[in-house]
Amino acid sequence: MTTAEGGKRAQYPFDVRHADVWKIALPACVAFITEPLAGLVDITVIGRLGDAGLLGGLVLGALVFDFIFSMAYFLRIGTAGLVAQSVGARDPRDGLLHAVRAIGLAVGIGLLMIVLAGPMLWLANWLLAPEPGVAGALATYFQVRIWSAPFSLINYALLGWFYGRAAATTGMMLQMIIHGVNIVGSILFVYVFGWGVAGAAVGTVLGHVAAALLGLVLMARHFGGVRAIVAAVVPAELFDAAALKRMFGLSRDLMIRSLALMGAYAYFAAQGSRMGEVVLSANAILLNLLMIVGFFMDGIAQAAEQLTGKAVGANWRPAFDKAYGLSFQWGLIIAVCLGLAWYFGGGYVIGFMTTNEEVRAYAMDYLWLAALCALTFMPAFVYDGILVGTTLNVTMRNGMVMSLFVFLAVALLLQPVLGNLGLWLALHAWFLARGGIYWWALERRRASLFAG
């Protein structure tokens, strides 16, 4: 350790190796992959019923909750960045105060979502303009899944704390419980009990409840029980004005960032919905395949997040630069491999996911373009991790908003002429714009992250 002198921040040197990246990335990849797999199972169990309306309702319902929950995703990424920096700065409480603040906020926001369920469903129907058959399935799914809101948001806060401490194996276990219970429940409730779309929603709710309860138990055990946590959390520190201001500023910027992110996906889905059930369903299948690739990439982003955040907390730039370089090196390797696997194997997955021949054929026409996303969105994913770890929330917010305008401009220009092809090209433009903006902004700020 290099101690602080003359008002300079203390430095805590450490090295970053390939093994350090994969110690976090591998369990994170395994964990994250269960999320789109759960989505694939939900789509498959409903898609194989042969009703495009039910499938469309499920897809839009899942999208609505992705959008709603994205507004509170700062509970996960904000907590992870703050905790990683606390670990780097040798906080003896492992970022406990950050986690407790986030969990309290999660409960409040989740209960508010339940209260506002009716208006949110009305707004979703107005924005997405689903056809009658799709609208009925959407309402059924929404009315069940909304009850998962408090538990889903508690899981965000818990995962932020676990991953911020580099406890990736525990985070992996919790995410596998969320989606494992979801997968088993969806198959059971849809195929055995015949509950249809509602059954898929019940499986999702149960998964989030189980993981939240277990995560809280594990967190309490880490600190020696609930009494030990109560003793460690000093109210004056918990409600410290400067800490709360930082947290809410971070939360505000990350919420705007998440809204812009989900706004792009919502626009993509809404435009597909307006082109009919076949286009909507085909795009949904391809997007779920994209999410599988994306969640593999998120494993590398998770490693970049924890290691760069720890480097900033430790005030040690060599570790930051090494983590930065290794994250992009492995990100490129994974992107190329997954893109090729998607292109050559995607047809088999599409054929399994739906029995509708028209949807199958349409999805195959766009498979090559969708598989190319593995390369175009890689830089944006890795930079997301670095910016979360360094808590450069304003940079994340501004970059996401600016790239959203690029996406909308390209979509408005090309979709009227090229139809769905123009929509997919706009998606690529969005990914590339995000990566370029983040690179430019981070290069200007890199030196200022470290003092002394």
C-alpha positions, -999 to +999 in steps of 0.1 A: +000+000+000+011+035-008-002+059+019-017+093+013+008+122+016+002+159+012-036+155+007-031+129-021-053+098-022-038+066-009-029+040-036-034+002-032-014-014-061-026-047-076-022-065-109-049-077-134-043-110-152-063-130-178-073-153-149-087-123-130-109-114-159-123-150-163-127-155-126-155-129-129-165-133-165-170-171-166-196-174-138-212-142-149-215-156-185-231-188-171-254-167-150-264-142-176-270-169-203-299-183-182-319-151-186-323-152-224-326-190-222-356-184-199-370-161-225-363-187-252-382-213-232-411-190-226-413-182-263-409-219-272-436-232-249-460-206-261-448-206-297-453-243-301-489-238-293-491-225-328-509-192-320-490-162-333-513-139-312-503-156-279-467-155-289-469-119-298-486-111-265-459-129-245-431-111-264-446-077-259-454-085-223-417-094-216-406-063-235-429-041-213-414-055-181-379-051-195-387-015-201-404-009-167-376-026-148-349-009-168-360+024-151-347+008-118-317-010-133-295+016-116-301-004-085-279-031-100-253-012-120-251+018-097-246-005-067-220-026-084-199+004-094-200+020-059-193-013-041-164-022-065-148+012-056-154+006-019-136-027-022-107-011-040-105+016-013-104-012+014-138-005+029-141-029+059-179-032+054-177-044+018-200-016+006-228-025+030-242+010+032-245+011-006-264-022-006-288-013+022-297+020+005-304+002-027-325-025-011-347+001+007-352+019-026-360-013-044-388-022-021-404+013-024-402+014-062-415-022-065-446-015-044-452+017-064-451-003-096-478-026-083-500+004-074-496+019-109-501-014-127-534-003-144-521+030-159-489+012-170-508-015-189-530+011-206-499+031-217-482-001-230-513-008-252-514+027-265-477+028-274-473-007-289-507-008-306-511-046-305-537-064-325-567-077-305-554-113-301-520-100-290-535-074-266-555-100-247-524-122-241-504-091-232-529-081-205-529-116-190-492-118-188-489-083-173-515-087-146-496-117-132-460-107-136-464-073-120-464-090-086-427-098-091-417-062-091-404-057-055-386-090-056-371-083-090-357-050-078-343-064-046-325-089-068-310-060-088-296-045-056-283-078-043-266-087-076-250-053-077-235-059-042-224-095-050-208-086-084-193-054-070-174-075-045-163-099-073-185-127-057-194-138-092-201-174-082-228-163-057-242-139-083-243-168-108-261-190-084-288-164-077-294-157-114-295-194-122-322-198-094-342-169-109-342-184-144-341-220-135-373-218-115-387-197-143-379-223-169-393-253-149-423-233-138-432-222-174-430-257-187-450-270-158-477-244-158-481-241-195-479-277-206-490-296-175-516-272-160-526-256-193-524-220-180-511-206-212-495-171-211-504-167-174-484-199-166-453-184-182-457-153-160-462-173-128-430-191-134-412-158-137-427-145-105-417-175-085-381-174-098-376-138-086-392-145-052-370-175-045-338-157-055-346-125-035-352-145-003-321-166-007-299-136-016-310-117+015-302-147+037-267-150+021-261-113+026-271-115+062-249-145+068-219-127+053-221-101+080-229-125+108-267-121+108-293-094+108-283-081+142-247-076+130-260-057+100-281-034+122-251-027+144-229-020+114-253+004+097-250+037+115-281+058+106-260+090+103-239+073+077-268+056+059-286+089+055-254+110+049-264+139+026-233+137+004-237+099-001-274+102-008-268+130-033-242+109-051-265+079-051-295+098-064-274+116-090-261+083-102-296+068-101-310+097-122-284+094-149-285+056-151-323+057-152-322+081-182-296+058-198-318+028-192-349+046-206-329+055-237-317+019-241-351+003-237-366+031-258-346+019-288-357-017-282-393-007-277-393+013-309-378-017-327-406-039-313-434-014-319-424-010-356-423-047-360-457-050-344-471-025-369-458-046-397-478-076-385-477-107-363-452-125-385-426-097-385-431-092-348-426-128-340-396-133-363-379-102-349-386-114-314-369-147-320-339-130-335-337-105-307-337-133-282-308-149-300-292-115-299-297-114-261-280-148-257-249-133-274-253-101-254-254-119-221-222-137-230-207-103-237-221-091-204-198-115-186-168-097-200-184-063-192-190-076-157-153-083-153-144-049-168-168-033-144-155-048-112-118-046-121-118-010-134-140+001-104-116-016-080-087+002-098-104+036-094-111+029-057-075+017-052-063+048-072-040+025-093-040+033-130-018+004-142-045-020-131-072+001-149-052+001-182-046-037-180-083-044-172-093-021-201-071-039-226-078-075-215-116-068-216-115-057-252-092-085-262-115-112-249-146-093-260-134-094-296-126-131-295-160-139-280-179-117-304-163-134-335-169-169-322-205-162-311-213-144-344-202-174-364-220-198-342-252-178-344-250-176-382-243-213-388-265-226-360-293-201-359-315-220-383-318-250-360-328-228-331-354-209-351-369-241-363-372-254-328-386-222-313-417-219-335-438-243-356-452-214-378-436-219-412-441-183-422-423-170-391-395-195-396-389-184-432-390-147-424-365-151-395-341-170-417-341-141-442-327-118-415-304-143-397-272-130-414-279-094-404-288-103-369-257-124-364-236-094-375-247-077-343-223-098-323-195-076-337-211-043-339-224-042-304-192-056-287-175-022-280-206-007-265-210-037-241-174-035-229-175+003-225-208-001-205-189-022-180-160+002-177-182+032-173-203+015-146-172+005-127-158+041-129-192+055-121-190+079-151-227+081-151-230+114-170-209+099-198-231+068-199-263+089-200-252+113-226-237+087-248-268+066-247-291+095-255-270+107-284-268+072-299-306+069-295-310+099-317-287+082-343-308+051-342-341+070-346-327+091-374-314+061-394-347+042-388-369+071-399-347+074-430-344+038-440-375+020-427-399+037-451-378+026-480-364-008-469-390-019-443-377-044-417-342-043-433-340-006-426-350-013-390-322-038-385-297-014-402-307+013-377-300-012-349-264-016-362-260+021-365-271+025-328-246-001-316-217+015-335-226+050-324-227+040-287-192+024-289-177+054-307-191+080-284-181+061-253-145+056-266-142+093-274-156+104-240-136+079-219-103+088-236-108+124-225-115+114-189-092+085-182-063+105-166-087+124-143-099+092-127-067+089-107-051+113-082-015+114-071 
